[in-house]
Amino acid sequence: MRPVRPARAMRAGFLRPLSLRAGPEGGRPGAGRALGTWLVVGALAATLVALLVPVALFGGSRSAAADAPAWKDDGAGTRSTAFGPLTALDRDFVRKVRLAGLWEKPAGRLAQERGTSDSVRTAGEHLVGGHSELDRRALDAARSLDITLPGRPTEQQQGWLDRMDAARGAEFDRVFAQLVRAAHGKVFGLVALVRDQTGNSLVRELATRANTVVLDHITVLEDTGATGIPRTRGQMPAPSPAPDQQSTAQHSDEEMK
């Protein structure tokens, strides 16, 4: 007969293989460390997903700065003036107001001469009047703040004028309205940025007036029906200069010394 093993011996014999295989805490050797590693990896992956999902949903890799109005830093830093600090943004804005007048006043005159509708000719009238005033203001501000201003349009702006000059009839209406409306749409954001951030009283006054004039121009250009943008209800009256600004046309073409 086969001897009967004591129960204690049987239990020991059954558990011994398990004890040989078992590591700390009853698991396999290194199982705790492996589990911890996977938990860390999972947490990092979850963090990465949390960062990438908003980017994918709200504009890809484009940052908010990409949508900010464009302006050029002249590298001269911020200067103190009698009217408050003058930043690179302030100086660039005054120069852009001057540049706008250098090409949009000629564009307005072309519209007055060649426009095939009253609305196009009216838009041209608003451009000439509005930019004559803003040009004078920019010249005055530049003198007081010692800002050097351009004396001719940029190459791109001259190209726009050349396109208008070569167009006739309904084609002129379309080229004029679309080019000038697009330019005003871009500068509108810059006007708001400067009005919000500038600490210079002269620049703030220029930006405040420019905001009104640019919005008026956007409105009358849209009312031509040639911009591809729905018309604005009604037309805004032409911006009237202040009493001390009656001689704007006389000074608008004056060059900085």
Secondary structure, DSSP 8 states (H G I E B T S, - for coil): ------HHHHHHHHHHHHHHH--GGGS-TTHHHHHHHHHHHHHHHHHHHHHHHHHHHTTTT--GGGGS------S---B--TTS-B-HHHHHHHHHHHHHHHHHHHHHHHHHHH-SSHHHHHHHHHHHHHHHHHHHHHHHHHHHHT----SS--HHHHHHHHHHHH--HHHHHHHHHHHHHHHHHHHHHHHHHHHHH---HHHHHHHHHHHHHHHHHHHHHHTTT-SSS---SS--------GGGTTHHHHHT----
